Amino acid sequence: MIECKNISYEYNPDNPFSRLALDQINLTIREGEFIAIIGHTGSGKSTLVQHLNGLMEPTKGDCIVDGINTKETGKRKVEIRKKVGLVFQYPEYQLFEETVFKDIAFGPKNMGVAEEDLEERVRRACEFTGLNYEEVKDKSPFELSGGQKRRVAIAGVVAMEPDVLILDEPTAGLDPMGRDEILEEIRNLYEKRKMTIVLVSHSMEDVARLCQRLIVIDKGKIIMDDTPKKVFSRREELEQIGLSIPMITKFFVEYQKRGHEVPSDILTVEEGYEWIRKYLKGESPC
């Protein structure tokens, strides 16, 4: 569905302050995948995802979305934006309409969705993101809580019904409860809509719990691309580039070092609980 072919991106080219943000990235994102991208601040994560819907164009190489090169202009570029929706970090800062309804409807309306279909689009987007349509549709988005604002911003992209949803740090700045609620809605979107999701996150716990495929970026290069279990098994390499492993994994690794026979590839609290439960019942933990 999306293919990056040797893409590189340079900020301020031909300038003393130039910086290579992406360096010969090769990446294929297939339909129906739930992918997470991790890397330390400045590694190139946000620059990469902004290439995936043509918001940025590579200095070298090509990004192909469903057969369309992102360097194309006009209607072809619009087609890419219909297929790939991008939710920025702190998306609530982009809210601007008088009501929640108008804000969520803005994207579909500009795509040419008929007036009689707009309400159903907005209603569905609210449902998918955990908003009560009747309660919020006539409210100003600026009256809502931080978590609700975040949901409205995500709903505005979901209402465009893209095939791919890209979320750049969607839980940044939220309290723990708001963070968990947003992530649960993202999981529901994936399971109910079967859309392809690309999640950028700094939380190792979140990506371990949600994604099927984990991509690690360092200095503009993809250095790991595998299942979460295989990526997090490379603990020393991750630590060398300033990343970590989930806290529950750290616990089991340290406990194993103290001579206990426990697995070192437990990635979530749920997995840890299940292992301990079976162990205490005398069952053979998997």
Phi, psi and omega per residue, in radians:
M1 nan -0.799 3.062
I2 -2.223 2.292 3.135
E3 -2.336 2.165 3.044
C4 -1.755 2.170 -3.091
K5 -2.026 1.788 3.079
N6 0.886 0.776 -3.085
I7 -1.480 2.402 3.033
S8 -2.253 2.613 3.090
Y9 -2.421 2.267 -3.117
E10 -2.078 2.166 3.031
Y11 -1.400 2.420 3.114
N12 0.913 0.983 3.122
P13 -1.088 2.673 -3.133
D14 0.974 0.704 -3.091
N15 -2.498 2.528 3.121
P16 -1.013 -0.387 -3.114
F17 -1.754 0.352 -3.129
S18 -1.128 2.618 3.138
R19 -2.569 2.283 3.120
L20 -1.483 1.912 -3.080
A21 -1.569 -0.594 3.073
L22 -2.210 2.424 -3.034
D23 -2.293 1.673 3.072
Q24 0.921 1.049 3.122
I25 -1.419 2.225 2.990
N26 -2.089 2.145 -3.015
L27 -2.711 2.369 3.037
T28 -2.127 2.199 3.086
I29 -1.939 2.076 -3.062
R30 -1.697 2.754 -3.124
E31 -1.054 2.338 3.062
G32 1.498 0.089 3.135
E33 -1.472 2.630 2.956
F34 -2.012 1.852 -3.022
I35 -1.983 2.446 2.991
A36 -2.025 2.516 3.086
I37 -2.082 2.190 3.118
I38 -2.182 2.802 3.136
G39 2.911 2.732 -3.131
H40 -1.234 2.921 -3.139
T41 -1.011 2.273 3.140
G42 1.537 0.104 -3.095
S43 -1.334 -0.347 -3.141
G44 2.024 0.108 -3.081
K45 -1.043 -0.942 -3.081
S46 -1.158 -0.635 3.103
T47 -1.099 -0.715 3.139
L48 -1.109 -0.867 -3.057
V49 -1.169 -0.457 3.090
Q50 -1.288 -0.227 3.017
H51 -1.420 -0.400 -2.977
L52 -1.297 -0.261 3.037
N53 -2.145 0.289 3.051
G54 1.408 0.142 3.102
L55 -1.130 -0.631 3.009
M56 -2.107 2.600 3.124
E57 -2.000 2.425 -3.087
P58 -1.114 2.520 3.017
T59 -1.174 -0.672 3.060
K60 -2.379 2.659 3.122
G61 1.515 -3.042 -3.069
D62 -2.422 2.536 2.998
C63 -2.041 2.100 -3.056
I64 -1.948 2.162 3.121
V65 -1.996 1.913 3.120
D66 0.873 0.748 3.090
G67 1.526 -0.049 -3.120
I68 -1.896 2.214 3.084
N69 -1.315 2.281 -3.093
T70 -1.146 -0.204 3.103
K71 -1.391 -0.179 3.118
E72 -1.235 2.746 -3.073
T73 -2.049 3.128 3.045
G74 1.190 -2.425 -3.039
K75 -1.095 -0.549 -3.135
R76 -1.127 -0.695 3.102
K77 -1.121 -0.685 3.108
V78 -1.088 -0.664 3.122
E79 -1.060 -0.683 3.111
I80 -1.086 -0.774 -3.102
R81 -1.153 -0.496 3.076
K82 -1.242 -0.558 -3.088
K83 -1.456 -0.575 -3.035
V84 -2.166 1.963 3.107
G85 -1.706 2.405 -3.083
L86 -2.129 2.160 3.066
V87 -1.856 2.051 -3.097
F88 -1.332 2.914 2.989
Q89 -1.139 2.440 -3.045
Y90 0.885 0.982 -3.067
P91 -1.138 -0.359 -3.134
E92 -1.117 -0.330 3.091
Y93 -1.212 -0.220 3.139
Q94 -1.677 0.005 3.082
L95 -1.231 2.412 -3.059
F96 -2.602 -0.253 -3.054
E97 -1.392 2.951 -3.097
E98 -1.231 -0.625 -3.096
T99 -2.250 2.832 3.091
V100 -1.060 -0.748 -3.140
F101 -0.989 -0.869 -3.097
K102 -1.101 -0.644 -3.118
D103 -1.180 -0.792 -3.139
I104 -1.196 -0.585 -3.094
A105 -1.371 -0.217 -3.027
F106 -1.006 -0.854 -3.114
G107 -1.107 -0.954 3.132
P108 -1.001 -0.683 -3.138
K109 -1.072 -0.726 3.138
N110 -1.298 -0.264 3.040
M111 -1.455 -0.143 3.125
G112 1.705 0.229 3.102
V113 -1.156 2.329 -3.094
A114 -1.096 2.572 -3.114
E115 -0.949 -0.708 -3.083
E116 -1.204 -0.299 3.136
D117 -1.708 -0.210 -3.050
L118 -1.098 -0.774 -3.087
E119 -1.035 -0.751 3.139
E120 -1.133 -0.682 3.097
R121 -1.053 -0.849 -3.101
V122 -1.146 -0.721 3.137
R123 -1.056 -0.789 3.141
R124 -1.123 -0.731 -3.134
A125 -1.109 -0.676 3.089
C126 -1.103 -0.786 -3.135
E127 -1.051 -0.784 -3.105
F128 -1.156 -0.485 -3.089
T129 -1.804 0.197 3.026
G130 1.388 0.381 3.101
L131 -1.763 2.473 3.051
N132 -1.463 1.882 -3.031
Y133 -0.953 -0.857 -3.070
E134 -1.141 -0.577 -3.108
E135 -1.313 -0.609 -2.974
V136 -1.875 -0.277 -2.943
K137 -1.008 -0.609 -3.091
D138 -1.742 0.029 3.129
K139 -1.412 2.708 2.958
S140 -1.283 2.358 3.135
P141 -1.069 -0.360 -3.088
F142 -1.429 -0.097 3.064
E143 -1.541 -0.169 -3.003
L144 -1.491 2.873 3.059
S145 -1.249 2.955 -3.129
G146 -1.039 -0.759 -3.137
G147 -1.147 -0.682 3.120
Q148 -1.174 -0.697 3.079
K149 -1.033 -0.743 3.138
R150 -1.074 -0.712 3.125
R151 -1.129 -0.715 3.129
V152 -1.085 -0.753 3.141
A153 -1.107 -0.728 3.109
I154 -1.174 -0.704 3.127
A155 -1.057 -0.597 3.123
G156 -1.083 -0.571 3.080
V157 -1.417 -0.721 -3.139
V158 -1.070 -0.614 -3.126
A159 -1.108 -0.358 3.082
M160 -1.391 -0.105 3.084
E161 0.900 0.989 3.102
P162 -1.283 2.806 3.037
D163 -1.400 -0.503 -3.120
V164 -2.176 2.308 3.077
L165 -2.024 2.120 3.126
I166 -1.920 2.240 -3.104
L167 -2.170 2.062 -3.117
D168 -1.724 1.793 -3.129
E169 0.879 1.035 -3.044
P170 -1.175 -0.261 -3.113
T171 -1.882 0.158 -3.101
A172 -1.028 2.281 3.060
G173 1.436 -0.027 -3.138
L174 -1.559 2.696 3.050
D175 -1.274 2.892 -3.064
P176 -0.944 -0.719 -3.132
M177 -1.167 -0.784 3.118
G178 -1.082 -0.670 3.121
R179 -1.091 -0.835 -3.124
D180 -1.105 -0.674 -3.130
E181 -1.145 -0.767 3.137
I182 -1.106 -0.770 -3.130
L183 -1.127 -0.629 3.110
E184 -1.163 -0.655 3.099
E185 -1.176 -0.628 3.091
I186 -1.131 -0.740 3.087
R187 -1.070 -0.739 3.121
N188 -1.103 -0.701 3.091
L189 -1.012 -0.775 -3.126
Y190 -1.124 -0.772 -3.068
E191 -1.291 -0.650 -3.087
K192 -1.465 -0.712 -3.068
R193 -1.640 -0.266 -3.112
K194 1.016 0.477 3.123
M195 -1.411 2.684 3.064
T196 -1.288 2.331 -3.119
I197 -2.203 2.338 3.031
V198 -2.093 2.064 -3.061
L199 -2.006 2.158 3.020
V200 -1.700 2.245 -3.083
S201 -2.657 2.693 3.000
H202 -1.733 -0.118 -3.062
S203 -1.606 1.962 3.120
M204 -1.158 -0.590 3.130
E205 -1.115 -0.744 -3.105
D206 -1.143 -0.812 -3.091
V207 -1.203 -0.588 3.106
A208 -1.128 -0.609 -3.072
R209 -1.404 -0.513 -2.950
L210 -1.843 -0.723 -2.890
C211 -1.604 2.803 3.080
Q212 -1.745 -0.423 -3.066
R213 -2.396 2.369 -3.046
L214 -2.166 2.213 -3.137
I215 -1.983 2.264 3.132
V216 -1.938 2.236 3.129
I217 -2.000 2.392 3.064
D218 -2.496 2.213 3.124
K219 0.912 0.729 3.058
G220 1.374 0.117 -3.130
K221 -2.098 2.557 2.991
I222 -1.435 2.061 -3.089
I223 -1.891 -0.271 3.058
M224 -2.549 2.504 3.116
D225 -2.711 1.690 -3.044
D226 -2.840 -2.984 3.062
T227 -1.208 2.709 3.103
P228 -0.955 -0.710 -3.130
K229 -1.045 -0.765 -3.103
K230 -1.257 -0.656 3.121
V231 -1.162 -0.820 -3.086
F232 -1.287 -0.201 3.041
S233 -1.290 -0.279 3.140
R234 -1.646 1.018 -2.996
R235 -1.049 -0.790 -3.069
E236 -1.138 -0.689 3.119
E237 -1.123 -0.704 3.124
L238 -1.122 -0.741 -3.135
E239 -1.126 -0.575 3.140
Q240 -1.132 -0.466 -3.141
I241 -1.826 0.281 3.039
G242 1.480 0.303 3.097
L243 -1.919 2.985 -3.089
S244 -2.322 -2.967 3.067
I245 -2.108 2.860 3.132
P246 -0.984 2.567 -3.086
M247 -1.028 -0.680 -3.135
I248 -1.137 -0.607 3.096
T249 -1.152 -0.741 3.099
K250 -0.999 -0.761 -3.127
F251 -1.037 -0.862 -3.092
F252 -1.158 -0.634 3.116
V253 -1.117 -0.817 -3.129
E254 -1.163 -0.665 3.128
Y255 -1.137 -0.652 3.097
Q256 -1.141 -0.673 3.138
K257 -1.086 -0.432 -3.137
R258 -1.518 0.242 3.010
G259 1.657 0.138 -3.130
H260 -1.628 2.508 -3.130
E261 -1.515 1.497 3.104
V262 -2.291 2.713 3.130
P263 -1.267 2.689 3.126
S264 -1.878 0.124 -3.093
D265 -2.017 0.445 3.034
I266 -1.321 2.182 -3.045
L267 -1.914 -0.377 -3.089
T268 -2.256 2.772 3.094
V269 -1.055 -0.656 3.138
E270 -1.081 -0.753 3.094
E271 -1.108 -0.741 3.132
G272 -1.099 -0.766 3.119
Y273 -1.059 -0.767 -3.095
E274 -1.136 -0.687 3.129
W275 -1.115 -0.828 -3.122
I276 -1.124 -0.705 3.136
R277 -1.033 -0.805 -3.135
K278 -1.176 -0.661 3.142
Y279 -1.097 -0.799 -3.106
L280 -1.203 -0.436 3.108
K281 -1.499 -0.036 3.136
G282 1.422 0.166 3.075
E283 -1.425 2.905 3.102
S284 -1.535 1.840 -3.108
P285 -1.112 2.506 3.114
C286 -1.603 nan nan
